[in-house]
Amino acid sequence: MIHKGKDLSPEERVALERLAGRAISDQEDVSGRGLQTSSGISPTRRREILEQLNAYFAQIDVQRKPVSADQANEIIDVGNTNLHGL
């Protein structure tokens, strides 16, 4: 269900702003959606997936060129800028 920011009760506005981490404007359309967690993956399967991911990232790490902490931080900053610029 979609609501206009101007139509929110004070309690709804406060709750949504806390969840969003920012102010909600009166001109904004706001919607919320609840998602149920999936219990479809067994603990054994979760461990298998985790082991496969660890093996994959170990292979990637072997190929990675060493960089300084400053270079690593710069790479992360560029990635974050690109991600938030989408």
Phi, psi and omega in degrees: 000136181253135179237150171279142178305322182293340182266359181285141173288160178305321180293317179297317180300313180299314181298315180293321179295324177294318179293319182283337182076021180199169179287148176255126180276159179295333182275355185277144169269136185231135174221156178225155182213130176267138179239132176276142178287148180268130175254018185287348181254123180288158177303324178295315179294322177301316178297319178299314180297315179299317179297320179295318178296317178299318178295318179298311181292331175296319177296318179296316181298325179297325183275346185288137176282142178291140177224159177286167178299321179296318179295318179298316178297321178296318179298316179295318179299317179297317179298316179296320178297316179295321181295314183284344180276355182291000000 
